[in-house]
Amino acid sequence: QVQLVESGGGLVQPGGSLRLSCAYSGGFFTQYIMAWFRQAPAKQRESVAQIPSDGAIATSPSVKGRFTAARDNAKNTVSLQMNSLEPEDTAIYYCGAWHDGKWSWGQGTQVTVSS
């Protein structure tokens, strides 16, 4: 059974930085596409970064140049380094794993950007 646990969210001022981490368990990590999504209040969940096991990481245009996603296949983890944060980045951030034709999600971690 796939399990995902996010950590690293919090309150930060505009222009600040946060680093999110996601720990995966359940086997077959290197076979799955991993991803970061976010969901702001009253908005749909949107993709932030798609992280294949090998190959190029795809980052949303809205965060490109500010956010950097990475994957460590040896540790079964993915991360999201977020710099130059803006109030519009406020959302619950979810780690996802695509497998067997569906997404599995972590519980999410709240990121709030506010002065």
Rosetta constraint file for C-alpha pairs under 8 A:
AtomPair CA 1 CA 25 HARMONIC 7.80 0.50
AtomPair CA 1 CA 26 HARMONIC 5.06 0.50
AtomPair CA 1 CA 27 HARMONIC 7.97 0.50
AtomPair CA 2 CA 24 HARMONIC 7.23 0.50
AtomPair CA 2 CA 25 HARMONIC 5.83 0.50
AtomPair CA 2 CA 26 HARMONIC 4.46 0.50
AtomPair CA 2 CA 27 HARMONIC 7.38 0.50
AtomPair CA 2 CA 104 HARMONIC 6.99 0.50
AtomPair CA 3 CA 24 HARMONIC 5.80 0.50
AtomPair CA 3 CA 25 HARMONIC 5.20 0.50
AtomPair CA 3 CA 26 HARMONIC 6.21 0.50
AtomPair CA 3 CA 104 HARMONIC 7.77 0.50
AtomPair CA 3 CA 105 HARMONIC 7.72 0.50
AtomPair CA 3 CA 106 HARMONIC 6.89 0.50
AtomPair CA 4 CA 22 HARMONIC 6.41 0.50
AtomPair CA 4 CA 23 HARMONIC 5.66 0.50
AtomPair CA 4 CA 24 HARMONIC 4.78 0.50
AtomPair CA 4 CA 25 HARMONIC 6.62 0.50
AtomPair CA 4 CA 95 HARMONIC 6.86 0.50
AtomPair CA 4 CA 96 HARMONIC 7.47 0.50
AtomPair CA 4 CA 104 HARMONIC 7.91 0.50
AtomPair CA 4 CA 105 HARMONIC 6.40 0.50
AtomPair CA 4 CA 106 HARMONIC 4.50 0.50
AtomPair CA 4 CA 107 HARMONIC 7.59 0.50
AtomPair CA 5 CA 22 HARMONIC 5.36 0.50
AtomPair CA 5 CA 23 HARMONIC 5.23 0.50
AtomPair CA 5 CA 24 HARMONIC 6.77 0.50
AtomPair CA 5 CA 95 HARMONIC 7.69 0.50
AtomPair CA 5 CA 106 HARMONIC 5.29 0.50
AtomPair CA 5 CA 107 HARMONIC 6.70 0.50
AtomPair CA 5 CA 108 HARMONIC 7.77 0.50
AtomPair CA 6 CA 20 HARMONIC 6.98 0.50
AtomPair CA 6 CA 21 HARMONIC 5.57 0.50
AtomPair CA 6 CA 22 HARMONIC 4.32 0.50
AtomPair CA 6 CA 23 HARMONIC 6.56 0.50
AtomPair CA 6 CA 94 HARMONIC 7.18 0.50
AtomPair CA 6 CA 95 HARMONIC 6.57 0.50
AtomPair CA 6 CA 106 HARMONIC 6.34 0.50
AtomPair CA 6 CA 107 HARMONIC 7.03 0.50
AtomPair CA 6 CA 108 HARMONIC 6.08 0.50
AtomPair CA 6 CA 109 HARMONIC 6.15 0.50
AtomPair CA 7 CA 20 HARMONIC 5.73 0.50
AtomPair CA 7 CA 21 HARMONIC 5.31 0.50
AtomPair CA 7 CA 22 HARMONIC 6.43 0.50
AtomPair CA 7 CA 109 HARMONIC 6.27 0.50
AtomPair CA 8 CA 18 HARMONIC 7.05 0.50
AtomPair CA 8 CA 19 HARMONIC 5.87 0.50
AtomPair CA 8 CA 20 HARMONIC 4.53 0.50
AtomPair CA 8 CA 21 HARMONIC 6.23 0.50
AtomPair CA 8 CA 109 HARMONIC 7.24 0.50
AtomPair CA 9 CA 18 HARMONIC 7.02 0.50
AtomPair CA 9 CA 19 HARMONIC 7.48 0.50
AtomPair CA 9 CA 20 HARMONIC 6.28 0.50
AtomPair CA 9 CA 109 HARMONIC 5.31 0.50
AtomPair CA 9 CA 110 HARMONIC 5.29 0.50
AtomPair CA 9 CA 111 HARMONIC 4.97 0.50
AtomPair CA 9 CA 112 HARMONIC 7.98 0.50
AtomPair CA 10 CA 18 HARMONIC 7.87 0.50
AtomPair CA 10 CA 109 HARMONIC 7.93 0.50
AtomPair CA 10 CA 110 HARMONIC 6.12 0.50
AtomPair CA 10 CA 111 HARMONIC 5.04 0.50
AtomPair CA 10 CA 112 HARMONIC 6.13 0.50
AtomPair CA 11 CA 111 HARMONIC 6.16 0.50
AtomPair CA 11 CA 112 HARMONIC 4.74 0.50
AtomPair CA 11 CA 113 HARMONIC 5.92 0.50
AtomPair CA 11 CA 114 HARMONIC 7.14 0.50
AtomPair CA 12 CA 16 HARMONIC 5.99 0.50
AtomPair CA 12 CA 17 HARMONIC 7.16 0.50
AtomPair CA 12 CA 18 HARMONIC 7.63 0.50
AtomPair CA 12 CA 111 HARMONIC 7.85 0.50
AtomPair CA 12 CA 112 HARMONIC 6.31 0.50
AtomPair CA 12 CA 113 HARMONIC 5.01 0.50
AtomPair CA 12 CA 114 HARMONIC 6.29 0.50
AtomPair CA 12 CA 115 HARMONIC 7.66 0.50
AtomPair CA 13 CA 85 HARMONIC 7.67 0.50
AtomPair CA 13 CA 113 HARMONIC 5.40 0.50
AtomPair CA 13 CA 114 HARMONIC 5.01 0.50
AtomPair CA 13 CA 115 HARMONIC 4.98 0.50
AtomPair CA 14 CA 84 HARMONIC 7.00 0.50
AtomPair CA 14 CA 85 HARMONIC 5.42 0.50
AtomPair CA 14 CA 86 HARMONIC 5.10 0.50
AtomPair CA 14 CA 87 HARMONIC 6.37 0.50
AtomPair CA 14 CA 113 HARMONIC 5.75 0.50
AtomPair CA 14 CA 114 HARMONIC 6.00 0.50
AtomPair CA 14 CA 115 HARMONIC 6.48 0.50
AtomPair CA 15 CA 83 HARMONIC 7.04 0.50
AtomPair CA 15 CA 84 HARMONIC 4.16 0.50
AtomPair CA 15 CA 85 HARMONIC 4.89 0.50
AtomPair CA 15 CA 86 HARMONIC 6.37 0.50
AtomPair CA 16 CA 83 HARMONIC 6.16 0.50
AtomPair CA 16 CA 84 HARMONIC 5.49 0.50
AtomPair CA 16 CA 85 HARMONIC 5.50 0.50
AtomPair CA 17 CA 81 HARMONIC 7.54 0.50
AtomPair CA 17 CA 82 HARMONIC 5.41 0.50
AtomPair CA 17 CA 83 HARMONIC 4.41 0.50
AtomPair CA 17 CA 84 HARMONIC 6.24 0.50
AtomPair CA 17 CA 85 HARMONIC 6.19 0.50
AtomPair CA 18 CA 81 HARMONIC 6.24 0.50
AtomPair CA 18 CA 82 HARMONIC 5.26 0.50
AtomPair CA 18 CA 83 HARMONIC 6.76 0.50
AtomPair CA 19 CA 79 HARMONIC 7.04 0.50
AtomPair CA 19 CA 80 HARMONIC 5.65 0.50
AtomPair CA 19 CA 81 HARMONIC 4.46 0.50
AtomPair CA 19 CA 82 HARMONIC 5.91 0.50
AtomPair CA 20 CA 79 HARMONIC 5.46 0.50
AtomPair CA 20 CA 80 HARMONIC 5.01 0.50
AtomPair CA 20 CA 81 HARMONIC 6.43 0.50
AtomPair CA 20 CA 82 HARMONIC 7.91 0.50
AtomPair CA 21 CA 77 HARMONIC 7.07 0.50
AtomPair CA 21 CA 78 HARMONIC 5.95 0.50
AtomPair CA 21 CA 79 HARMONIC 4.38 0.50
AtomPair CA 21 CA 80 HARMONIC 6.49 0.50
AtomPair CA 22 CA 77 HARMONIC 5.51 0.50
AtomPair CA 22 CA 78 HARMONIC 5.29 0.50
AtomPair CA 22 CA 79 HARMONIC 6.14 0.50
AtomPair CA 22 CA 95 HARMONIC 6.32 0.50
AtomPair CA 23 CA 76 HARMONIC 6.32 0.50
AtomPair CA 23 CA 77 HARMONIC 4.78 0.50
AtomPair CA 23 CA 78 HARMONIC 6.94 0.50
AtomPair CA 24 CA 29 HARMONIC 7.36 0.50
AtomPair CA 24 CA 76 HARMONIC 5.49 0.50
AtomPair CA 24 CA 77 HARMONIC 5.93 0.50
AtomPair CA 25 CA 29 HARMONIC 7.74 0.50
AtomPair CA 25 CA 76 HARMONIC 7.30 0.50
AtomPair CA 28 CA 32 HARMONIC 6.96 0.50
AtomPair CA 29 CA 73 HARMONIC 7.25 0.50
AtomPair CA 29 CA 76 HARMONIC 6.37 0.50
AtomPair CA 30 CA 53 HARMONIC 5.41 0.50
AtomPair CA 30 CA 73 HARMONIC 6.29 0.50
AtomPair CA 31 CA 53 HARMONIC 6.64 0.50
AtomPair CA 32 CA 52 HARMONIC 7.02 0.50
AtomPair CA 32 CA 53 HARMONIC 6.64 0.50
AtomPair CA 32 CA 97 HARMONIC 6.27 0.50
AtomPair CA 32 CA 98 HARMONIC 5.73 0.50
AtomPair CA 32 CA 99 HARMONIC 5.88 0.50
AtomPair CA 33 CA 50 HARMONIC 7.08 0.50
AtomPair CA 33 CA 51 HARMONIC 5.82 0.50
AtomPair CA 33 CA 52 HARMONIC 4.54 0.50
AtomPair CA 33 CA 53 HARMONIC 6.21 0.50
AtomPair CA 33 CA 97 HARMONIC 5.89 0.50
AtomPair CA 33 CA 98 HARMONIC 5.31 0.50
AtomPair CA 33 CA 99 HARMONIC 7.51 0.50
AtomPair CA 34 CA 50 HARMONIC 6.15 0.50
AtomPair CA 34 CA 51 HARMONIC 4.98 0.50
AtomPair CA 34 CA 52 HARMONIC 6.15 0.50
AtomPair CA 34 CA 53 HARMONIC 7.72 0.50
AtomPair CA 34 CA 78 HARMONIC 7.61 0.50
AtomPair CA 34 CA 95 HARMONIC 7.40 0.50
AtomPair CA 34 CA 96 HARMONIC 5.66 0.50
AtomPair CA 34 CA 97 HARMONIC 4.57 0.50
AtomPair CA 34 CA 98 HARMONIC 6.35 0.50
AtomPair CA 35 CA 47 HARMONIC 7.49 0.50
AtomPair CA 35 CA 48 HARMONIC 7.48 0.50
AtomPair CA 35 CA 49 HARMONIC 5.49 0.50
AtomPair CA 35 CA 50 HARMONIC 4.41 0.50
AtomPair CA 35 CA 51 HARMONIC 5.42 0.50
AtomPair CA 35 CA 95 HARMONIC 5.85 0.50
AtomPair CA 35 CA 96 HARMONIC 5.05 0.50
AtomPair CA 35 CA 97 HARMONIC 6.39 0.50
AtomPair CA 36 CA 47 HARMONIC 6.27 0.50
AtomPair CA 36 CA 48 HARMONIC 5.35 0.50
AtomPair CA 36 CA 49 HARMONIC 5.19 0.50
AtomPair CA 36 CA 50 HARMONIC 6.63 0.50
AtomPair CA 36 CA 80 HARMONIC 7.69 0.50
AtomPair CA 36 CA 93 HARMONIC 6.93 0.50
AtomPair CA 36 CA 94 HARMONIC 5.72 0.50
AtomPair CA 36 CA 95 HARMONIC 4.78 0.50
AtomPair CA 36 CA 96 HARMONIC 6.13 0.50
AtomPair CA 37 CA 45 HARMONIC 6.47 0.50
AtomPair CA 37 CA 46 HARMONIC 5.38 0.50
AtomPair CA 37 CA 47 HARMONIC 4.33 0.50
AtomPair CA 37 CA 48 HARMONIC 5.04 0.50
AtomPair CA 37 CA 49 HARMONIC 7.01 0.50
AtomPair CA 37 CA 93 HARMONIC 5.78 0.50
AtomPair CA 37 CA 94 HARMONIC 5.13 0.50
AtomPair CA 37 CA 95 HARMONIC 6.42 0.50
AtomPair CA 37 CA 96 HARMONIC 7.27 0.50
AtomPair CA 38 CA 45 HARMONIC 5.48 0.50
AtomPair CA 38 CA 46 HARMONIC 5.49 0.50
AtomPair CA 38 CA 47 HARMONIC 6.55 0.50
AtomPair CA 38 CA 48 HARMONIC 6.74 0.50
AtomPair CA 38 CA 91 HARMONIC 5.90 0.50
AtomPair CA 38 CA 92 HARMONIC 5.47 0.50
AtomPair CA 38 CA 93 HARMONIC 4.25 0.50
AtomPair CA 38 CA 94 HARMONIC 5.79 0.50
AtomPair CA 39 CA 43 HARMONIC 6.26 0.50
AtomPair CA 39 CA 44 HARMONIC 5.97 0.50
AtomPair CA 39 CA 45 HARMONIC 4.31 0.50
AtomPair CA 39 CA 46 HARMONIC 6.31 0.50
AtomPair CA 39 CA 91 HARMONIC 5.22 0.50
AtomPair CA 39 CA 92 HARMONIC 5.32 0.50
AtomPair CA 39 CA 93 HARMONIC 6.56 0.50
AtomPair CA 40 CA 44 HARMONIC 7.29 0.50
AtomPair CA 40 CA 45 HARMONIC 7.37 0.50
AtomPair CA 40 CA 90 HARMONIC 6.43 0.50
AtomPair CA 40 CA 91 HARMONIC 4.18 0.50
AtomPair CA 40 CA 92 HARMONIC 6.36 0.50
AtomPair CA 41 CA 91 HARMONIC 6.98 0.50
AtomPair CA 47 CA 60 HARMONIC 6.76 0.50
AtomPair CA 48 CA 59 HARMONIC 5.92 0.50
AtomPair CA 48 CA 60 HARMONIC 5.13 0.50
AtomPair CA 48 CA 63 HARMONIC 7.18 0.50
AtomPair CA 49 CA 57 HARMONIC 6.89 0.50
AtomPair CA 49 CA 58 HARMONIC 5.49 0.50
AtomPair CA 49 CA 59 HARMONIC 4.37 0.50
AtomPair CA 49 CA 60 HARMONIC 6.07 0.50
AtomPair CA 49 CA 69 HARMONIC 6.57 0.50
AtomPair CA 50 CA 57 HARMONIC 5.77 0.50
AtomPair CA 50 CA 58 HARMONIC 5.11 0.50
AtomPair CA 50 CA 59 HARMONIC 6.58 0.50
AtomPair CA 51 CA 56 HARMONIC 7.44 0.50
AtomPair CA 51 CA 57 HARMONIC 4.90 0.50
AtomPair CA 51 CA 58 HARMONIC 6.74 0.50
AtomPair CA 51 CA 69 HARMONIC 7.37 0.50
AtomPair CA 51 CA 70 HARMONIC 7.27 0.50
AtomPair CA 51 CA 71 HARMONIC 7.07 0.50
AtomPair CA 52 CA 56 HARMONIC 7.14 0.50
AtomPair CA 52 CA 57 HARMONIC 6.57 0.50
AtomPair CA 53 CA 71 HARMONIC 7.73 0.50
AtomPair CA 53 CA 73 HARMONIC 7.45 0.50
AtomPair CA 57 CA 69 HARMONIC 7.32 0.50
AtomPair CA 57 CA 70 HARMONIC 7.94 0.50
AtomPair CA 59 CA 63 HARMONIC 7.02 0.50
AtomPair CA 59 CA 64 HARMONIC 5.88 0.50
AtomPair CA 59 CA 67 HARMONIC 7.98 0.50
AtomPair CA 59 CA 68 HARMONIC 7.92 0.50
AtomPair CA 59 CA 69 HARMONIC 7.83 0.50
AtomPair CA 60 CA 64 HARMONIC 5.98 0.50
AtomPair CA 63 CA 67 HARMONIC 5.57 0.50
AtomPair CA 64 CA 68 HARMONIC 7.79 0.50
AtomPair CA 66 CA 82 HARMONIC 6.11 0.50
AtomPair CA 66 CA 83 HARMONIC 5.10 0.50
AtomPair CA 66 CA 84 HARMONIC 6.03 0.50
AtomPair CA 66 CA 85 HARMONIC 7.65 0.50
AtomPair CA 67 CA 80 HARMONIC 6.68 0.50
AtomPair CA 67 CA 81 HARMONIC 5.50 0.50
AtomPair CA 67 CA 82 HARMONIC 4.44 0.50
AtomPair CA 67 CA 83 HARMONIC 6.01 0.50
AtomPair CA 68 CA 80 HARMONIC 5.65 0.50
AtomPair CA 68 CA 81 HARMONIC 5.06 0.50
AtomPair CA 68 CA 82 HARMONIC 6.58 0.50
AtomPair CA 69 CA 78 HARMONIC 7.30 0.50
AtomPair CA 69 CA 79 HARMONIC 5.65 0.50
AtomPair CA 69 CA 80 HARMONIC 4.46 0.50
AtomPair CA 69 CA 81 HARMONIC 6.33 0.50
AtomPair CA 70 CA 78 HARMONIC 5.62 0.50
AtomPair CA 70 CA 79 HARMONIC 5.29 0.50
AtomPair CA 70 CA 80 HARMONIC 6.53 0.50
AtomPair CA 71 CA 76 HARMONIC 7.78 0.50
AtomPair CA 71 CA 77 HARMONIC 5.98 0.50
AtomPair CA 71 CA 78 HARMONIC 4.32 0.50
AtomPair CA 71 CA 79 HARMONIC 6.42 0.50
AtomPair CA 72 CA 76 HARMONIC 5.90 0.50
AtomPair CA 72 CA 77 HARMONIC 5.36 0.50
AtomPair CA 72 CA 78 HARMONIC 6.17 0.50
AtomPair CA 73 CA 77 HARMONIC 6.75 0.50
AtomPair CA 85 CA 89 HARMONIC 6.46 0.50
AtomPair CA 85 CA 113 HARMONIC 6.74 0.50
AtomPair CA 86 CA 90 HARMONIC 7.60 0.50
AtomPair CA 86 CA 113 HARMONIC 6.14 0.50
AtomPair CA 87 CA 112 HARMONIC 7.37 0.50
AtomPair CA 87 CA 113 HARMONIC 4.73 0.50
AtomPair CA 87 CA 114 HARMONIC 5.90 0.50
AtomPair CA 88 CA 113 HARMONIC 7.64 0.50
AtomPair CA 89 CA 111 HARMONIC 7.58 0.50
AtomPair CA 89 CA 112 HARMONIC 7.47 0.50
AtomPair CA 89 CA 113 HARMONIC 6.72 0.50
AtomPair CA 90 CA 110 HARMONIC 7.82 0.50
AtomPair CA 90 CA 111 HARMONIC 5.43 0.50
AtomPair CA 90 CA 112 HARMONIC 4.60 0.50
AtomPair CA 90 CA 113 HARMONIC 5.47 0.50
AtomPair CA 91 CA 110 HARMONIC 6.11 0.50
AtomPair CA 91 CA 111 HARMONIC 5.55 0.50
AtomPair CA 91 CA 112 HARMONIC 6.63 0.50
AtomPair CA 92 CA 108 HARMONIC 5.86 0.50
AtomPair CA 92 CA 109 HARMONIC 5.40 0.50
AtomPair CA 92 CA 110 HARMONIC 4.38 0.50
AtomPair CA 92 CA 111 HARMONIC 6.00 0.50
AtomPair CA 93 CA 108 HARMONIC 5.30 0.50
AtomPair CA 93 CA 109 HARMONIC 5.27 0.50
AtomPair CA 93 CA 110 HARMONIC 6.24 0.50
AtomPair CA 93 CA 111 HARMONIC 6.98 0.50
AtomPair CA 94 CA 105 HARMONIC 6.56 0.50
AtomPair CA 94 CA 106 HARMONIC 5.96 0.50
AtomPair CA 94 CA 107 HARMONIC 6.90 0.50
AtomPair CA 94 CA 108 HARMONIC 4.45 0.50
AtomPair CA 94 CA 109 HARMONIC 6.63 0.50
AtomPair CA 95 CA 105 HARMONIC 5.87 0.50
AtomPair CA 95 CA 106 HARMONIC 5.55 0.50
AtomPair CA 95 CA 108 HARMONIC 6.97 0.50
AtomPair CA 96 CA 103 HARMONIC 6.12 0.50
AtomPair CA 96 CA 104 HARMONIC 5.51 0.50
AtomPair CA 96 CA 105 HARMONIC 4.63 0.50
AtomPair CA 96 CA 106 HARMONIC 6.59 0.50
AtomPair CA 97 CA 103 HARMONIC 5.48 0.50
AtomPair CA 97 CA 104 HARMONIC 5.24 0.50
AtomPair CA 97 CA 105 HARMONIC 6.70 0.50
AtomPair CA 98 CA 102 HARMONIC 5.60 0.50
AtomPair CA 98 CA 103 HARMONIC 4.56 0.50
AtomPair CA 98 CA 104 HARMONIC 6.55 0.50
AtomPair CA 99 CA 103 HARMONIC 6.39 0.50
AtomPair CA 99 CA 104 HARMONIC 7.65 0.50
